[in-house]
Structure formats: C-alpha cells, structure tokens
Amino acid sequence: QVQLVESGGGLVQAGGSLRLSCAASGRSFSDYARGWFRQAPGKEREFVAAVRWSGSTLYADSVKGRFIISRDSAKNTVYLQMNSLKPEDTAVYSCAAAPIAAMDPRGYQYWGQGTQVTVSS
C-alpha cells in the first residue's frame, strides 16, 4: 500500500531552523507533485509549499523567502527546509502527493500523518 511518513519535527526557538522529511513507499511519485501543508489548533489546513515533477515550486506568501521545498526522486522523498521560524509557524505539518500541483488540499490523493513543529518566542 502507499504510505507517506513525515519526520524532523520538534521544538525550536524563534529564528531557528528545522528540516522536515517525507518518505514515500508503495509507488514512485517521480511524476507527481509533492506538497506540504500545515494545520494549527482551531484553524483550517493551509498550503505551505509544493514542488512539481518538473522541479518548479510554489510557496505560500507567509513562508516565501524562509522555507525551501526540495525532492530526491531516487529516495522518493520530499523535504521542507524551514528557516527564520516564527511562533506563528507552530502547527502539525503534513506532506502529500497529487497528480498536479495545487494549493487546495482537496487536490491531493495521498497524505502522511503529520509531524509537530513548535516554535517558542
């Protein structure tokens, strides 16, 4: 079966950095878009970043210039490098895969369980 597993979350002070990883198994996603979403308590899930199979990227305005999404097709893995973290970045971060890159989470077919990122001030 298809499975996506996130790792790399944790506690960090404001201004610090974390790198999230999402390893996929069960099929190759080299021809899929890969995305990251986040959800804070009491809020809707929101788009963070995505990378197309071509390598082009999309970012939410709130993270542009601070976060970098990348992929390693050989490892079937996508990464999210998060720099200059702010307390408002605190959320559960989930990775996903879709045939076409999109900012709407409803366009994604496969999802991981998520990893907690907490940024203290």
CYANA upper distance limits for C-alpha pairs under 8 A (distance plus 0.5 A):
  1 GLN  CA     25 SER  CA      8.22
  1 GLN  CA     26 GLY  CA      5.69
  2 VAL  CA     24 ALA  CA      7.78
  2 VAL  CA     25 SER  CA      6.14
  2 VAL  CA     26 GLY  CA      4.74
  2 VAL  CA     27 ARG  CA      6.85
  2 VAL  CA    110 TYR  CA      8.26
  3 GLN  CA     24 ALA  CA      6.14
  3 GLN  CA     25 SER  CA      5.80
  3 GLN  CA     26 GLY  CA      6.87
  3 GLN  CA    110 TYR  CA      8.29
  3 GLN  CA    111 TRP  CA      8.27
  3 GLN  CA    112 GLY  CA      7.49
  4 LEU  CA     22 CYS  CA      6.84
  4 LEU  CA     23 ALA  CA      6.18
  4 LEU  CA     24 ALA  CA      4.94
  4 LEU  CA     25 SER  CA      7.09
  4 LEU  CA     95 CYS  CA      7.83
  4 LEU  CA     96 ALA  CA      8.02
  4 LEU  CA    110 TYR  CA      7.95
  4 LEU  CA    111 TRP  CA      6.72
  4 LEU  CA    112 GLY  CA      5.07
  4 LEU  CA    113 GLN  CA      8.16
  5 VAL  CA     22 CYS  CA      5.84
  5 VAL  CA     23 ALA  CA      5.89
  5 VAL  CA     24 ALA  CA      7.04
  5 VAL  CA     95 CYS  CA      8.48
  5 VAL  CA    112 GLY  CA      5.77
  5 VAL  CA    113 GLN  CA      7.22
  5 VAL  CA    114 GLY  CA      8.06
  6 GLU  CA     20 LEU  CA      7.46
  6 GLU  CA     21 SER  CA      6.03
  6 GLU  CA     22 CYS  CA      4.79
  6 GLU  CA     23 ALA  CA      7.10
  6 GLU  CA     94 SER  CA      7.47
  6 GLU  CA     95 CYS  CA      7.35
  6 GLU  CA    112 GLY  CA      6.92
  6 GLU  CA    113 GLN  CA      7.64
  6 GLU  CA    114 GLY  CA      6.40
  6 GLU  CA    115 THR  CA      6.48
  7 SER  CA     20 LEU  CA      6.25
  7 SER  CA     21 SER  CA      5.75
  7 SER  CA     22 CYS  CA      6.92
  7 SER  CA    115 THR  CA      6.71
  8 GLY  CA     18 LEU  CA      7.58
  8 GLY  CA     19 ARG  CA      6.48
  8 GLY  CA     20 LEU  CA      5.05
  8 GLY  CA     21 SER  CA      6.66
  8 GLY  CA    115 THR  CA      7.86
  9 GLY  CA     18 LEU  CA      7.65
  9 GLY  CA     19 ARG  CA      8.12
  9 GLY  CA     20 LEU  CA      6.75
  9 GLY  CA    115 THR  CA      5.89
  9 GLY  CA    116 GLN  CA      5.79
  9 GLY  CA    117 VAL  CA      5.46
  9 GLY  CA    118 THR  CA      8.47
 10 GLY  CA    116 GLN  CA      6.67
 10 GLY  CA    117 VAL  CA      5.60
 10 GLY  CA    118 THR  CA      6.66
 11 LEU  CA    117 VAL  CA      6.78
 11 LEU  CA    118 THR  CA      5.40
 11 LEU  CA    119 VAL  CA      6.53
 11 LEU  CA    120 SER  CA      7.99
 12 VAL  CA     16 GLY  CA      6.60
 12 VAL  CA     17 SER  CA      7.74
 12 VAL  CA     18 LEU  CA      8.20
 12 VAL  CA    117 VAL  CA      8.45
 12 VAL  CA    118 THR  CA      6.88
 12 VAL  CA    119 VAL  CA      5.55
 12 VAL  CA    120 SER  CA      6.83
 13 GLN  CA     85 LEU  CA      8.15
 13 GLN  CA    119 VAL  CA      5.89
 13 GLN  CA    120 SER  CA      5.30
 13 GLN  CA    121 SER  CA      6.65
 14 ALA  CA     84 SER  CA      7.45
 14 ALA  CA     85 LEU  CA      5.81
 14 ALA  CA     86 LYS  CA      5.55
 14 ALA  CA     87 PRO  CA      6.80
 14 ALA  CA    119 VAL  CA      6.23
 14 ALA  CA    120 SER  CA      6.16
 14 ALA  CA    121 SER  CA      5.79
 15 GLY  CA     83 ASN  CA      7.58
 15 GLY  CA     84 SER  CA      4.68
 15 GLY  CA     85 LEU  CA      5.39
 15 GLY  CA     86 LYS  CA      6.94
 16 GLY  CA     83 ASN  CA      6.72
 16 GLY  CA     84 SER  CA      6.01
 16 GLY  CA     85 LEU  CA      6.06
 17 SER  CA     81 GLN  CA      7.98
 17 SER  CA     82 MET  CA      5.89
 17 SER  CA     83 ASN  CA      4.95
 17 SER  CA     84 SER  CA      6.74
 17 SER  CA     85 LEU  CA      6.71
 18 LEU  CA     81 GLN  CA      6.67
 18 LEU  CA     82 MET  CA      5.73
 18 LEU  CA     83 ASN  CA      7.29
 19 ARG  CA     79 TYR  CA      7.34
 19 ARG  CA     80 LEU  CA      6.08
 19 ARG  CA     81 GLN  CA      4.88
 19 ARG  CA     82 MET  CA      6.40
 20 LEU  CA     79 TYR  CA      6.01
 20 LEU  CA     80 LEU  CA      5.50
 20 LEU  CA     81 GLN  CA      6.91
 20 LEU  CA     82 MET  CA      8.36
 21 SER  CA     77 THR  CA      7.40
 21 SER  CA     78 VAL  CA      6.44
 21 SER  CA     79 TYR  CA      5.04
 21 SER  CA     80 LEU  CA      7.05
 22 CYS  CA     77 THR  CA      5.95
 22 CYS  CA     78 VAL  CA      5.79
 22 CYS  CA     79 TYR  CA      6.80
 22 CYS  CA     95 CYS  CA      6.86
 22 CYS  CA    112 GLY  CA      8.43
 23 ALA  CA     75 LYS  CA      8.02
 23 ALA  CA     76 ASN  CA      6.69
 23 ALA  CA     77 THR  CA      5.00
 23 ALA  CA     78 VAL  CA      7.30
 24 ALA  CA     28 SER  CA      8.32
 24 ALA  CA     29 PHE  CA      8.34
 24 ALA  CA     76 ASN  CA      6.17
 24 ALA  CA     77 THR  CA      6.60
 25 SER  CA     76 ASN  CA      7.92
 28 SER  CA     76 ASN  CA      6.94
 29 PHE  CA     33 ALA  CA      8.12
 29 PHE  CA     34 ARG  CA      8.45
 29 PHE  CA     73 SER  CA      8.10
 29 PHE  CA     76 ASN  CA      6.97
 29 PHE  CA     97 ALA  CA      7.94
 30 SER  CA     53 TRP  CA      6.61
 30 SER  CA     73 SER  CA      6.13
 30 SER  CA     76 ASN  CA      7.58
 31 ASP  CA     53 TRP  CA      5.57
 31 ASP  CA     99 PRO  CA      7.95
 32 TYR  CA     52 ARG  CA      7.18
 32 TYR  CA     53 TRP  CA      5.95
 32 TYR  CA     97 ALA  CA      6.86
 32 TYR  CA     98 ALA  CA      6.16
 32 TYR  CA     99 PRO  CA      5.35
 32 TYR  CA    100 ILE  CA      7.12
 32 TYR  CA    101 ALA  CA      8.41
 33 ALA  CA     50 ALA  CA      7.31
 33 ALA  CA     51 VAL  CA      6.14
 33 ALA  CA     52 ARG  CA      4.77
 33 ALA  CA     53 TRP  CA      5.94
 33 ALA  CA     97 ALA  CA      6.21
 33 ALA  CA     98 ALA  CA      5.72
 33 ALA  CA     99 PRO  CA      6.42
 33 ALA  CA    100 ILE  CA      6.12
 33 ALA  CA    101 ALA  CA      5.50
 34 ARG  CA     50 ALA  CA      5.99
 34 ARG  CA     51 VAL  CA      5.89
 34 ARG  CA     52 ARG  CA      7.02
 34 ARG  CA     53 TRP  CA      8.43
 34 ARG  CA     78 VAL  CA      7.44
 34 ARG  CA     95 CYS  CA      7.80
 34 ARG  CA     96 ALA  CA      6.33
 34 ARG  CA     97 ALA  CA      5.09
 34 ARG  CA     98 ALA  CA      6.99
 34 ARG  CA    101 ALA  CA      7.74
 35 GLY  CA     48 VAL  CA      8.07
 35 GLY  CA     49 ALA  CA      6.15
 35 GLY  CA     50 ALA  CA      4.47
 35 GLY  CA     51 VAL  CA      6.87
 35 GLY  CA     95 CYS  CA      6.15
 35 GLY  CA     96 ALA  CA      5.65
 35 GLY  CA     97 ALA  CA      6.64
 35 GLY  CA     98 ALA  CA      8.42
 35 GLY  CA    101 ALA  CA      8.12
 36 TRP  CA     47 PHE  CA      7.12
 36 TRP  CA     48 VAL  CA      5.93
 36 TRP  CA     49 ALA  CA      5.78
 36 TRP  CA     50 ALA  CA      6.70
 36 TRP  CA     80 LEU  CA      8.14
 36 TRP  CA     93 TYR  CA      7.33
 36 TRP  CA     94 SER  CA      6.21
 36 TRP  CA     95 CYS  CA      5.03
 36 TRP  CA     96 ALA  CA      6.79
 37 PHE  CA     45 ARG  CA      7.10
 37 PHE  CA     46 GLU  CA      6.05
 37 PHE  CA     47 PHE  CA      5.13
 37 PHE  CA     48 VAL  CA      5.52
 37 PHE  CA     49 ALA  CA      7.60
 37 PHE  CA     93 TYR  CA      6.21
 37 PHE  CA     94 SER  CA      5.78
 37 PHE  CA     95 CYS  CA      6.83
 37 PHE  CA     96 ALA  CA      8.29
 37 PHE  CA    105 PRO  CA      8.21
 38 ARG  CA     45 ARG  CA      6.07
 38 ARG  CA     46 GLU  CA      6.00
 38 ARG  CA     47 PHE  CA      7.17
 38 ARG  CA     48 VAL  CA      7.23
 38 ARG  CA     91 ALA  CA      6.30
 38 ARG  CA     92 VAL  CA      5.90
 38 ARG  CA     93 TYR  CA      4.81
 38 ARG  CA     94 SER  CA      6.52
 39 GLN  CA     43 LYS  CA      6.81
 39 GLN  CA     44 GLU  CA      6.56
 39 GLN  CA     45 ARG  CA      4.90
 39 GLN  CA     46 GLU  CA      6.79
 39 GLN  CA     91 ALA  CA      5.71
 39 GLN  CA     92 VAL  CA      5.83
 39 GLN  CA     93 TYR  CA      7.17
 40 ALA  CA     44 GLU  CA      7.89
 40 ALA  CA     45 ARG  CA      7.98
 40 ALA  CA     90 THR  CA      7.19
 40 ALA  CA     91 ALA  CA      4.85
 40 ALA  CA     92 VAL  CA      6.87
 41 PRO  CA     91 ALA  CA      7.90
 45 ARG  CA    105 PRO  CA      8.25
 46 GLU  CA    105 PRO  CA      8.16
 47 PHE  CA     59 TYR  CA      8.48
 47 PHE  CA     60 ALA  CA      6.93
 47 PHE  CA    103 MET  CA      6.00
 47 PHE  CA    104 ASP  CA      7.51
 47 PHE  CA    105 PRO  CA      7.61
 48 VAL  CA     59 TYR  CA      6.42
 48 VAL  CA     60 ALA  CA      5.69
 48 VAL  CA     63 VAL  CA      7.49
 49 ALA  CA     57 THR  CA      7.77
 49 ALA  CA     58 LEU  CA      5.92
 49 ALA  CA     59 TYR  CA      4.88
 49 ALA  CA     60 ALA  CA      6.70
 49 ALA  CA     68 ILE  CA      8.49
 49 ALA  CA     69 ILE  CA      7.04
 49 ALA  CA    103 MET  CA      8.48
 50 ALA  CA     57 THR  CA      6.12
 50 ALA  CA     58 LEU  CA      5.63
 50 ALA  CA     59 TYR  CA      7.17
 50 ALA  CA     69 ILE  CA      7.27
 50 ALA  CA    101 ALA  CA      7.11
 50 ALA  CA    102 ALA  CA      8.07
 50 ALA  CA    103 MET  CA      8.41
 51 VAL  CA     55 GLY  CA      6.35
 51 VAL  CA     56 SER  CA      6.22
 51 VAL  CA     57 THR  CA      4.90
 51 VAL  CA     58 LEU  CA      6.93
 51 VAL  CA     69 ILE  CA      7.18
 51 VAL  CA     70 SER  CA      7.42
 51 VAL  CA     71 ARG  CA      8.20
 51 VAL  CA    101 ALA  CA      7.60
 52 ARG  CA     56 SER  CA      5.92
 52 ARG  CA     57 THR  CA      6.77
 52 ARG  CA    100 ILE  CA      7.84
 52 ARG  CA    101 ALA  CA      6.36
 57 THR  CA     69 ILE  CA      7.89
 59 TYR  CA     63 VAL  CA      7.19
 59 TYR  CA     64 LYS  CA      6.22
 60 ALA  CA     64 LYS  CA      6.64
 63 VAL  CA     67 PHE  CA      6.13
 66 ARG  CA     82 MET  CA      6.77
 66 ARG  CA     83 ASN  CA      5.62
 66 ARG  CA     84 SER  CA      6.59
 66 ARG  CA     85 LEU  CA      8.27
 67 PHE  CA     80 LEU  CA      7.25
 67 PHE  CA     81 GLN  CA      6.01
 67 PHE  CA     82 MET  CA      5.02
 67 PHE  CA     83 ASN  CA      6.39
 68 ILE  CA     80 LEU  CA      6.23
 68 ILE  CA     81 GLN  CA      5.55
 68 ILE  CA     82 MET  CA      7.15
 69 ILE  CA     78 VAL  CA      7.83
 69 ILE  CA     79 TYR  CA      6.17
 69 ILE  CA     80 LEU  CA      5.12
 69 ILE  CA     81 GLN  CA      6.85
 70 SER  CA     78 VAL  CA      6.31
 70 SER  CA     79 TYR  CA      5.74
 70 SER  CA     80 LEU  CA      7.08
 71 ARG  CA     76 ASN  CA      8.18
 71 ARG  CA     77 THR  CA      6.31
 71 ARG  CA     78 VAL  CA      4.69
 71 ARG  CA     79 TYR  CA      6.43
 72 ASP  CA     76 ASN  CA      6.51
 72 ASP  CA     77 THR  CA      5.84
 72 ASP  CA     78 VAL  CA      6.76
 73 SER  CA     77 THR  CA      6.90
 85 LEU  CA     89 ASP  CA      7.01
 85 LEU  CA    119 VAL  CA      7.28
 86 LYS  CA     90 THR  CA      8.13
 86 LYS  CA    119 VAL  CA      6.68
 86 LYS  CA    120 SER  CA      8.29
 86 LYS  CA    121 SER  CA      8.11
 87 PRO  CA    118 THR  CA      7.87
 87 PRO  CA    119 VAL  CA      5.21
 87 PRO  CA    120 SER  CA      6.18
 87 PRO  CA    121 SER  CA      6.59
 88 GLU  CA    119 VAL  CA      8.12
 89 ASP  CA    117 VAL  CA      8.15
 89 ASP  CA    118 THR  CA      8.02
 89 ASP  CA    119 VAL  CA      7.26
 90 THR  CA    116 GLN  CA      8.33
 90 THR  CA    117 VAL  CA      5.93
 90 THR  CA    118 THR  CA      5.12
 90 THR  CA    119 VAL  CA      6.00
 91 ALA  CA    116 GLN  CA      6.61
 91 ALA  CA    117 VAL  CA      6.07
 91 ALA  CA    118 THR  CA      7.17
 92 VAL  CA    114 GLY  CA      6.31
 92 VAL  CA    115 THR  CA      5.89
 92 VAL  CA    116 GLN  CA      4.92
 92 VAL  CA    117 VAL  CA      6.55
 93 TYR  CA    114 GLY  CA      5.68
 93 TYR  CA    115 THR  CA      5.80
 93 TYR  CA    116 GLN  CA      6.75
 93 TYR  CA    117 VAL  CA      7.48
 94 SER  CA    111 TRP  CA      7.48
 94 SER  CA    112 GLY  CA      6.30
 94 SER  CA    113 GLN  CA      6.93
 94 SER  CA    114 GLY  CA      4.67
 94 SER  CA    115 THR  CA      7.04
 95 CYS  CA    111 TRP  CA      6.45
 95 CYS  CA    112 GLY  CA      6.09
 95 CYS  CA    114 GLY  CA      7.51
 96 ALA  CA    108 TYR  CA      6.72
 96 ALA  CA    109 GLN  CA      7.82
 96 ALA  CA    110 TYR  CA      5.85
 96 ALA  CA    111 TRP  CA      4.96
 96 ALA  CA    112 GLY  CA      6.93
 97 ALA  CA    108 TYR  CA      6.03
 97 ALA  CA    109 GLN  CA      6.63
 97 ALA  CA    110 TYR  CA      5.77
 97 ALA  CA    111 TRP  CA      7.36
 98 ALA  CA    102 ALA  CA      8.48
 98 ALA  CA    107 GLY  CA      6.93
 98 ALA  CA    108 TYR  CA      4.93
 98 ALA  CA    109 GLN  CA      6.11
 98 ALA  CA    110 TYR  CA      7.58
 99 PRO  CA    108 TYR  CA      8.15
100 ILE  CA    107 GLY  CA      8.37
102 ALA  CA    107 GLY  CA      7.07
104 ASP  CA    108 TYR  CA      8.38
